């Protein structure tokens, strides 16, 4: 398997801001954010206030930034030994990561506190949950599901931000996010099969093998479609939303077909393109449903 060059100069070039954004994989924010926005739109019947919309966006960005920085911090030495991630510690110093992590966490709690009292009190628990994912690989092979749970908090939190309570619809959407994230993370983790086995990391890919992991990912993505349909039924969405499920299914099929070749470049391309398409299609379908 051809891995990225761990000391390639382009990875460490650029301004401090660009290196920071690469460190936290800011472009991947597009994965979870649309599900939070879709949940908010449905909870608000298509008309969330501008203030609440901006606060939910701020919470999403700050929470994800804090989670990624915490992950980089706890995996600092581990990432240096993995050829795929060996250059990460060159992007920013550890002190800069710690400072940025602290600021992001405080900004998230502050943004949540500006929404309502419930979101404020739940914000430290949300941070604890998304931070916990980063240490799960040290004792369980179910780390992919913990990552899914961390991202599933986004649509549930957005619903609470609008309504002040938890209902069935966001829980169903959250279950869909768990299956979606766990599925694509399993595919992504096939790149680290040899490293995880050598390091003795608790890895589901190592435990069930690459072919077994890919089959499990397929099953999880079937469950995603069922959960999204159940969300639509619970939220009383219309035919435009259900029509979008065909497009989402096609994107997931494309991802799995691409993953069969076990080519790093192909996996990365399919990982980003198909999952960005899935999340974007979901939120566009919800928007159109609420407008029509």
C-alpha positions in Angstrom: 0.0 0.0 0.0 1.4 3.4 -1.0 1.4 5.7 1.9 1.8 9.5 2.0 5.3 10.7 2.3 5.6 11.6 6.0 8.1 14.3 5.5 6.8 15.9 2.4 7.5 19.7 2.6 4.1 20.8 1.3 2.5 19.4 4.4 4.3 21.8 6.7 4.4 24.8 4.4 2.1 27.8 4.6 0.9 30.3 7.1 0.2 29.5 10.8 -3.6 29.7 10.0 -3.3 27.3 7.0 -1.3 24.8 9.1 -3.8 25.1 11.9 -6.7 24.3 9.5 -4.8 21.3 8.1 -4.1 20.1 11.6 -7.8 20.0 12.5 -8.9 18.9 9.0 -11.2 21.9 8.9 -12.6 20.9 5.5 -14.1 17.8 7.1 -16.4 20.1 9.2 -18.8 19.7 6.2 -19.5 16.1 7.3 -21.3 16.7 10.6 -22.4 20.3 10.2 -25.3 19.7 7.7 -26.9 17.2 10.0 -26.9 19.7 12.8 -28.4 22.4 10.5 -31.0 20.0 9.1 -32.1 19.0 12.6 -32.3 22.7 13.5 -34.4 23.5 10.5 -36.9 20.7 11.2 -37.1 21.7 14.8 -37.8 25.3 13.9 -40.2 24.4 11.1 -37.8 26.0 8.6 -37.5 29.3 10.4 -34.7 29.4 13.0 -33.7 32.9 14.2 -30.5 34.3 12.8 -29.1 34.6 16.3 -29.7 30.9 17.0 -28.4 29.8 13.6 -25.2 31.7 14.2 -24.8 30.3 17.7 -25.4 26.7 16.6 -22.8 27.2 13.8 -20.3 28.6 16.4 -20.9 25.6 18.7 -20.3 23.2 15.9 -17.1 24.8 14.8 -15.7 25.3 18.3 -16.7 21.8 19.5 -15.2 20.1 16.5 -12.0 22.2 16.7 -11.6 21.3 20.3 -12.2 17.7 19.6 -9.6 17.5 16.8 -7.0 19.4 18.9 -7.6 17.0 21.8 -7.2 14.1 19.5 -3.9 15.4 18.1 -2.7 16.1 21.6 -3.3 12.6 23.1 -2.1 10.9 19.9 1.0 13.2 19.6 3.6 10.4 20.0 1.5 7.8 18.3 1.0 9.9 15.2 4.7 10.4 14.9 5.2 6.6 14.5 2.5 6.2 11.9 3.8 6.9 8.3 0.3 8.3 7.3 0.3 10.9 10.1 4.0 11.4 10.9 4.1 15.0 9.8 1.2 16.3 12.0 3.3 17.3 14.9 5.3 19.6 12.5 2.3 21.8 11.7 2.0 23.4 15.2 3.9 23.2 18.4 2.4 21.3 21.3 2.1 24.5 23.3 0.1 26.1 20.5 -2.2 23.0 20.3 -2.9 23.2 24.1 -3.6 26.9 24.0 -5.9 26.5 21.0 -7.7 23.6 22.6 -8.4 25.6 25.8 -9.7 28.6 23.8 -11.9 26.4 21.6 -13.4 24.5 24.6 -14.2 27.8 26.4 -15.6 29.3 23.3 -17.9 26.3 22.8 -19.2 26.5 26.4 -19.7 30.2 26.0 -21.6 29.8 22.8 -23.8 27.0 24.2 -24.4 29.2 27.3 -25.7 32.0 25.0 -28.4 29.7 23.6 -30.3 28.5 26.7 -29.6 27.2 30.2 -30.0 23.5 29.2 -27.4 23.7 26.4 -25.1 25.5 28.8 -25.3 22.7 31.4 -25.0 20.0 28.8 -22.0 21.6 27.1 -19.3 20.2 29.4 -20.9 16.7 29.1 -20.8 17.1 25.3 -17.1 18.0 25.4 -16.4 15.1 27.6 -18.1 12.7 25.2 -16.3 14.0 22.1 -12.9 14.0 24.0 -13.5 10.5 25.2 -13.5 9.2 21.6 -9.8 10.0 21.3 -8.7 7.6 24.1 -11.0 4.7 23.2 -8.6 3.1 20.8 -6.4 2.3 23.8 -8.9 -0.1 25.3 -11.7 -1.0 22.8 -12.1 -1.9 19.1 -15.4 -0.1 19.0 -13.7 3.3 18.7 -15.5 3.9 15.3 -18.8 3.9 17.1 -17.6 6.3 19.8 -16.6 8.7 17.0 -20.1 8.3 15.5 -21.7 9.0 18.9 -19.6 12.1 19.3 -20.8 13.4 15.9 -24.3 12.3 16.6 -24.5 14.8 19.5 -24.5 17.6 16.9 -28.1 17.1 15.5 -29.4 16.3 18.9 -27.8 19.4 20.4 -29.2 21.6 17.6 -32.7 20.2 18.3 -32.3 21.0 22.0 -31.1 24.5 21.1 -34.4 25.2 19.3 -36.9 23.3 21.4 -35.3 23.0 24.8 -36.0 19.2 24.9 -35.1 15.9 23.2 -37.6 14.2 20.9 -37.6 11.0 18.9 -36.8 12.6 15.6 -33.3 13.9 16.5 -32.5 10.6 18.3 -33.3 8.7 15.1 -31.1 11.1 13.1 -28.4 10.7 15.7 -28.5 6.9 15.3 -28.2 7.4 11.5 -25.1 9.6 12.1 -23.5 7.0 14.3 -23.9 4.3 11.7 -22.8 6.6 8.9 -19.7 7.8 10.7 -18.7 4.3 12.0 -19.1 2.9 8.5 -16.9 5.5 6.7 -14.4 5.5 9.6 -14.0 1.7 9.2 -13.2 2.2 5.5 -10.7 5.0 6.4 -9.1 2.8 9.1 -8.1 0.2 6.6 -5.2 2.4 5.7 -3.8 1.9 9.1 -4.2 -1.9 9.2 -0.5 -2.8 9.3 0.5 0.0 11.7 -2.4 -0.8 14.1 -1.5 -4.5 14.1 2.2 -3.7 14.7 1.5 -1.3 17.5 -1.1 -3.5 19.2 -3.8 -0.9 18.9 -7.3 -2.0 19.6 -8.6 -1.9 16.0 -11.8 -3.5 14.7 -10.1 -3.6 11.3 -7.3 -5.7 12.8 -9.8 -7.9 14.7 -12.1 -8.8 11.8 -9.7 -8.2 8.9 -10.0 -5.7 6.1 -12.6 -7.6 4.1 -14.7 -8.1 7.3 -14.4 -4.4 8.1 -15.6 -3.4 4.6 -18.6 -5.8 4.9 -19.5 -4.3 8.3 -19.2 -0.8 6.8 -21.7 -1.9 4.1 -24.2 -3.1 6.7 -23.8 0.1 8.7 -24.5 2.2 5.7 -27.7 0.2 4.9 -28.8 1.1 8.5 -28.0 4.7 7.8 -30.6 4.8 5.0 -33.2 3.1 7.3 -32.5 5.6 10.1 -32.7 8.6 7.7 -36.1 7.3 6.4 -37.3 6.8 10.0 -36.2 10.4 10.8 -38.2 11.6 7.9 -41.3 9.7 9.0 -40.9 11.0 12.6 -40.4 14.6 11.5 -43.3 14.2 8.9 -41.1 15.2 6.0 -42.3 15.1 2.4 -41.5 13.4 -0.9 -38.5 15.7 -1.8 -36.7 14.4 1.3 -37.4 10.8 0.5 -36.3 11.3 -3.1 -32.9 12.5 -1.8 -32.4 9.1 -0.2 -31.8 7.6 -3.6 -28.9 10.1 -4.2 -27.5 9.3 -0.8 -27.7 5.6 -1.4 -25.8 6.1 -4.7 -23.1 8.1 -3.0 -22.6 5.4 -0.4 -22.4 2.7 -3.1 -19.7 4.7 -4.9 -17.8 5.0 -1.6 -17.8 1.2 -1.1 -17.0 0.4 -4.7 -14.0 2.7 -4.5 -12.9 1.2 -1.2 -12.6 -2.3 -2.7 -9.3 -1.4 -4.5 -7.6 -0.5 -1.1 -5.8 2.4 -2.9 -4.9 5.2 -0.4 -5.6 8.0 -2.9 -8.8 6.4 -4.0 -10.0 5.9 -0.5 -9.2 9.4 0.5 -11.0 10.8 -2.6 -14.1 8.6 -2.1 -14.0 9.3 1.6 -14.2 13.1 1.2 -16.3 13.3 -2.0 -19.0 10.8 -1.2 -19.4 11.8 2.5 -19.5 15.5 1.7 -22.2 14.7 -0.9 -24.2 12.7 1.6 -24.3 15.4 4.2 -24.9 18.2 1.7 -27.7 16.3 0.0 -29.3 15.7 3.4 -29.4 19.3 4.4 -30.5 20.5 0.9 -33.3 18.0 1.0 -34.4 19.2 4.4 -34.3 22.8 3.2 -36.4 22.1 0.2 -38.9 20.2 2.2 -39.3 23.0 4.6 -39.6 25.6 1.8 -42.2 23.7 -0.2 
